[in-house]
């Protein structure tokens, strides 16, 4: 039955997935709210653009699931909340999972649950909490046939790049991705490597588990389209982008542009035509 949910998540023709993450309000960072101040409107804009999935929290999933019709994007449910993204970190960091996460996902008709696996310099306790979260949710995900997406994220030291800044070193990303696979991931959501040409190593280390690439911080249009084209050529099974869509002046157009790369094999130059449509 897990395969049935995956069939709703991955495009029937390309077998790739484009998940738009708009779960940023979970993390209590004011800067994350840009572009999603009115989340109901954001959800409806994205539904009209028809990505494969939209990533939301328990408090906002209803905005997607209450929309009538059978052709709306699938729901990916964020199951953990953390305080690790600020430019100035608090005294104690945490990553906490919602109670009965998979049961809540089933009640919300989600196709997938997502949980973080952080590697933060000098903060092994947060990694420990993440592993505990995964060990707790994995048996329930199997019991209820709910696909589990694990998000292995390697952070740079906060004093170097505070606030949501990741480390694109493949020698750090690759072992964390493999750990996520060993912990039972059905889908991996991982950052791009600094050198995109080596991303096939991330795909290879994940083996049979599909790898979706995380978008990270806001980037210029040409950069994000070009990077996405190259990542697809490296064997990625899709993307999970947030701010590069929701903070774009034309979110629907950027969604269509990225979908053309992910599902149709368009070049970055070809995809860019959707931004003016």
C-alpha positions in Angstrom: 0.0 0.0 0.0 2.9 2.3 0.5 3.4 2.2 -3.3 -0.1 3.5 -3.8 0.8 6.7 -1.9 4.0 7.0 -3.8 2.1 6.8 -7.1 0.2 9.9 -6.0 3.4 11.7 -5.2 5.5 10.9 -8.3 4.5 11.9 -11.8 3.2 8.9 -13.8 5.3 9.7 -16.9 8.6 11.1 -15.7 8.5 9.2 -12.3 9.9 12.4 -10.8 8.4 14.6 -8.1 8.1 18.4 -7.6 7.2 19.2 -4.1 6.6 22.9 -3.1 7.5 23.4 0.6 5.5 26.1 2.3 5.8 24.8 5.9 8.2 27.6 6.9 5.9 29.2 9.5 6.5 26.1 11.7 9.9 27.5 12.7 9.2 30.8 14.3 11.4 32.9 12.0 9.9 36.2 10.7 12.0 36.2 7.6 10.6 32.8 6.6 7.1 34.3 6.2 7.9 36.5 3.2 5.6 35.4 0.3 3.4 33.3 2.5 1.8 35.9 4.8 -1.5 34.9 3.3 -1.0 31.2 3.2 -4.5 30.4 1.9 -3.8 32.6 -1.2 -0.4 31.0 -1.6 -1.8 27.5 -1.5 -4.5 28.3 -4.1 -1.9 29.9 -6.4 0.2 26.8 -6.2 -2.7 24.4 -6.7 -3.6 26.3 -9.9 0.0 25.8 -11.1 -0.3 22.0 -10.3 3.0 20.8 -8.8 3.0 17.2 -7.7 2.9 18.0 -4.0 2.7 20.8 -1.5 4.5 20.5 1.9 2.5 21.8 4.8 2.1 21.5 8.6 -0.7 20.0 10.7 -2.1 23.5 11.4 -2.3 24.4 7.7 -2.9 21.2 5.8 -6.6 21.9 5.7 -6.0 24.8 3.3 -5.0 22.3 0.7 -7.2 19.3 1.6 -10.4 21.4 1.8 -10.1 22.4 -1.9 -12.6 20.3 -3.8 -11.7 18.1 -6.7 -9.5 15.1 -7.2 -6.6 16.7 -9.2 -5.0 18.9 -6.5 -1.4 18.3 -5.5 -0.6 15.6 -2.9 0.0 16.6 0.7 3.4 16.1 2.2 3.1 16.6 6.0 5.9 18.2 8.0 6.1 16.3 11.3 8.9 18.1 13.2 9.5 21.6 14.5 12.9 23.0 15.3 14.6 26.3 16.5 17.9 25.9 14.6 17.4 28.4 11.8 18.0 31.8 13.4 20.9 34.1 12.8 21.4 34.2 16.5 20.8 30.7 18.1 19.0 30.3 21.4 20.7 28.8 24.4 19.2 25.4 23.9 18.4 24.0 20.4 15.7 21.4 19.8 14.0 19.3 17.1 10.6 18.0 18.3 8.2 15.7 16.5 4.4 16.1 16.7 2.5 13.5 18.6 1.1 10.5 16.7 2.6 11.9 13.5 1.6 9.2 11.1 -1.9 8.8 12.5 -2.4 12.6 11.9 -1.0 12.2 8.4 -3.5 9.4 7.7 -6.4 11.5 9.0 -5.2 14.4 6.7 -5.0 12.1 3.7 -1.2 12.8 3.3 0.8 10.9 0.8 4.1 11.3 2.8 5.6 12.5 6.1 8.8 14.4 6.3 11.3 14.6 9.2 14.7 16.3 9.6 18.1 14.8 10.2 20.4 17.7 11.2 24.1 17.8 11.4 25.0 21.1 13.1 28.6 21.9 14.2 28.9 21.6 18.0 25.3 20.5 18.5 25.3 16.7 18.7 22.2 16.8 21.0 20.1 18.0 18.1 21.3 15.2 15.9 20.4 12.8 18.7 16.9 14.2 18.9 16.5 13.9 15.1 17.5 10.2 15.2 15.1 9.6 18.1 12.3 11.2 16.0 13.1 9.0 13.0 13.4 5.8 15.1 10.0 6.7 16.6 8.2 7.5 13.4 9.6 4.7 11.2 7.6 1.8 12.7 4.4 3.8 12.4 5.1 4.7 8.9 5.5 1.0 8.1 2.3 0.1 10.0 0.2 2.6 8.2 2.0 2.2 4.8 3.0 5.9 4.9 6.1 6.9 2.9 8.8 8.5 5.1 10.9 11.3 3.6 14.0 12.1 5.6 15.7 15.4 5.2 19.5 15.2 6.0 20.8 18.7 6.4 24.4 19.7 7.0 24.8 23.2 8.4 27.7 25.5 8.3 28.9 27.0 11.6 26.4 29.7 12.7 29.2 32.2 13.3 30.2 31.8 9.6 26.7 31.9 8.0 23.9 32.2 10.5 20.4 31.4 9.6 19.4 28.5 7.4 22.8 28.3 5.7 23.9 24.8 4.7 27.2 23.2 3.9 27.4 21.9 0.4 30.5 19.8 1.0 29.7 16.3 -0.6 32.0 14.7 2.0 29.6 15.8 4.7 26.4 15.4 2.7 27.0 11.9 1.5 27.5 10.1 4.8 24.4 11.8 6.3 22.3 10.8 3.3 23.5 7.2 3.7 22.6 7.3 7.4 19.1 8.5 6.4 18.8 5.5 4.1 20.0 3.2 6.8 17.4 4.6 9.2 14.6 3.7 6.8 14.0 6.6 4.4 11.6 5.9 1.5 12.6 9.3 0.0 15.6 11.5 0.6 15.4 15.3 0.5 19.0 16.6 0.4 20.8 19.8 -0.3 22.7 20.3 -3.6 26.4 20.0 -3.5 28.5 23.1 -4.0 29.8 21.5 -7.2 26.6 20.3 -8.9 28.6 18.0 -11.2 29.3 15.6 -8.4 25.7 15.2 -7.2 25.5 11.8 -8.9 27.5 10.6 -5.9 24.7 11.6 -3.6 22.2 9.8 -5.8 24.5 6.7 -5.9 24.9 6.5 -2.1 21.1 6.5 -1.7 20.9 3.5 -3.9 17.3 2.5 -4.7 15.9 5.4 -2.6 14.9 8.4 -4.7 16.6 11.7 -4.0 14.7 15.0 -4.1 16.9 18.1 -4.1 16.2 20.9 -1.6 16.1 24.4 -2.9 17.6 26.3 0.0 17.9 30.1 0.0 16.5 32.5 -2.6 18.6 32.6 -5.8 18.4 34.5 -9.1 16.1 32.9 -11.6 18.8 32.0 -14.1 20.9 30.3 -11.3 18.0 28.2 -9.9 16.9 27.1 -13.4 20.4 26.2 -14.5 21.1 24.4 -11.3 17.9 22.4 -11.5 18.6 21.4 -15.1 22.1 20.1 -14.0 20.7 18.3 -11.0 18.2 16.4 -13.1 21.0 15.4 -15.4 22.9 14.1 -12.3 20.1 11.6 -11.6 18.0 13.4 -9.0 14.4 12.2 -8.8 12.9 15.6 -8.3 13.0 18.8 -6.2 11.6 20.3 -3.0 11.7 24.0 -3.4 10.2 26.7 -1.2 11.5 30.2 -1.1 12.6 30.2 -4.8 8.9 29.8 -5.6 6.9 31.5 -2.8 9.2 34.6 -2.8 9.2 34.9 -6.6 7.2 37.7 -8.2 5.5 35.1 -10.3 5.1 32.0 -8.2 2.9 30.2 -10.7 5.2 30.9 -13.5 8.3 29.7 -11.6 6.4 26.6 -10.7 5.6 25.9 -14.3 9.2 26.7 -15.3 10.6 24.2 -12.8 8.0 21.6 -13.7 9.1 21.8 -17.4 12.6 20.9 -16.4 11.7 18.2 -13.9 9.0 16.4 -16.0 9.6 17.4 -19.6 13.4 17.6 -19.7 13.4 21.3 -20.7 16.6 23.3 -20.6 16.9 26.3 -18.3 16.6 28.6 -21.3 13.4 26.9 -22.5 12.0 26.9 -18.9 12.6 30.6 -18.5 9.9 31.3 -21.1 7.2 30.4 -18.5 8.3 33.3 -16.3 6.9 35.9 -18.6 3.7 33.9 -19.4 
